[in-house]
Amino acid sequence: MEEQEQEQQTPRTSGGSTGGVISLRPLTLSDVDDFMAWAGDPDVARFCRFEPYVSRDDALAYIAGTILPHPYFRAICVDGRPVGQVSVTRNEAPADAHRGELGYALASGYWGRGIATEAARTAVAEAFGGRPELERVEAMVVVENAASQRVLEKAGFAREGLLRKYQKVKGKTRDLVVFSRLSTDADS
């Protein structure tokens, strides 16, 4: 099984700014300590729906119960080491099966190097390639998270508009910016 997971990695050699090879692979229980490095960081979790993980046991339960059964949840790796996560959520309702939602988080020590942009591009390309019914991938970003908005723009997403008072994030109703990428967009 481990060999198959290694074969599923999608390496992307980056230009000098990232300092390594970026790849995506399934996250495993043995990655829990690396997971805790970003998922336990309040700076990383600031605009995310999750609170920072403080318990290794809670992180293991989340990996086992949510990540492992998820149809597309990958570790973002630099030189083989997990430094973040990226997912494309599948909508189960038949009327919404053509849409998915992109989510990602990256360890703060890796911000500003183009890693999240490359991971988003790769994840969306793999999702479109593996799911013929998928026509649209959306991403919703808290208005104050300008860095994440830049990631999506660089990854080829179109900014569609503002969703006012759209979602509770950390107990506060927030405005979100919605972005999309279509399977018919160039480089999908």
N, C-alpha and C positions, 0 to 999 in steps of 0.2 A: 504494500500500500504506500509506504513512504517513497519508494522509487517512482510509483505512478504520479504522486504529488510533485516530485521533483521534475518529472517530464512535463507536467502541465505548466511549469513556470513560463512566463513570457518575459525573457530578458530584453531590456532596452538599454543599449549603451548610450550614455549621455555625454554631451559635450562638457568640457571641463568644469562647469559650474556646480554640478551635483557632487563631484568627487567620487563617483562610483557607478556601478551598474544597477539600474533600477529594474526590479522585476515584481510581478504579482504572483502569489501562490496562496493556496488555502491556509488559513490560520489553524493551528493545532493546539491541543491542550499544553503541549510542551513549550509553547510560545508565551505562556502566561506572564513570565517576568518581563519580557519585552512589551507585552500588552499593557502591563501595569505602568511602564515608563511613560506611555503617552496617555492612556485612559485614566491614569491617576493624577495627571498634571492639571491643576486648575486653569492654567492659561490655555491649554488645549480644549478643555471642556467648557470654556467660557460661553461660547455660542452654540454648543451642541445641546441636544436634548437630554443627554445623560449627565449625571453628577459625577465628579471624579471618583474613581474606584479607590477605596482605602483598604479593602479586604481582598487578599489573594483568593480566599474561598469564594467570595462573591464573583470575582473575575472568572474563576474556573467554572462556576455555575453558569455564568452568562455565555462563556465560550461553548460549553457543552449543550446548553439548552436553546441558545439563540443563533450563535454563529455557525456551529457545525451543521445544523439542518438547513441553514439559509441557502437558497439556490445560487446566489452570487455574492459572496463575502470573501474578500481576499486581504491578505497581509500585503502592505506595501513594503518591499524590501530594498535595502541598499547593500550591495555586495552580499546578498543572501540573508541579511539580518533584518527582521521585522522592525520597522520604524513608524508604522501607521496602518491605517485600514481604509478600504474602499469597498462600497457595496452598491449594487443595483437591485432595488427591491422590485419584486414582481407583484403586480396587482392581480388579485385572485378573481375579482368580479369579471365575468366574461365581457361586459361592456367596456372595461378598463384594461383589458389584457394587452392592448397596443401601447400602453404607457408604463414606464418604470421610473423610479426615483433614485437619483445618485446621491450618495452620502460618502463623506470621507473625513478623516482626522489624521494628523501627522504630528509626530513628536516635535516640540518647539525648537529643538536644536537643529532641525532639518528645514525649517521655514526659509523661504526666500531663495531656494535653489532650483526651482522648477520641478521638484519631485511630485508634488500634488498635481500639478498640471499634467505631467506625463502619466501619472497613475489614472487620472480621470479620463484622459484620451484613450488609454489602453483598455480600461474597464468598459467604457462605452462601446468601443470597437468590438470587444469580445462579446458583450451583451447583444449587440446587433447581429453579430455573426452567429451566435448560438441560439437565438430566438427569432425565427422568421416572422412571428406575429408582432414583434416589437417595432414600432414606428417612431416612438418619441421617448426620450429620457429627459426628465425634469430635474432641476435642483432648486431648492428654496433656501435662501440665505438671509439671515437677520441683517437688516439694513446697516447696522453699525459695523458689520464684518466686511470691510472694504477689501481686505486681502483675499478672502474667499471669492469675492466677486471677480477680482482680477484673475484668479486661478481659472474660473469658469470661462471668462472671456478669452483667455489664452488657449483654453482647451477647445475652442470653437463653438461654445454655447452662445445663443442669442439671448440678450436681456429682453424679457417680454413686458415686464411691468412690476408695479408695486401692489402687494396684497396688504391692505391696511388692517391693522388689528386682527391678523389672521390666525396666529397660533400662540399658545402659552409656552414660553421657554423660561425655565427656572422661575416659575410662578408669576411671570409678568407677560401680559398680552403684548406681542411684538408685531411690528410691521416686517414683512418679508419681501425680498425681491425674488421673482421667479425667472429662471433661465431655462432654456430648452435646447436640445440638439435632436435633429431628426435623422432617421436612417438615410434620407435622401440628401442630406447636407454633404458637401465635399469632405473627403477624408474620413468618412464614417466607417 
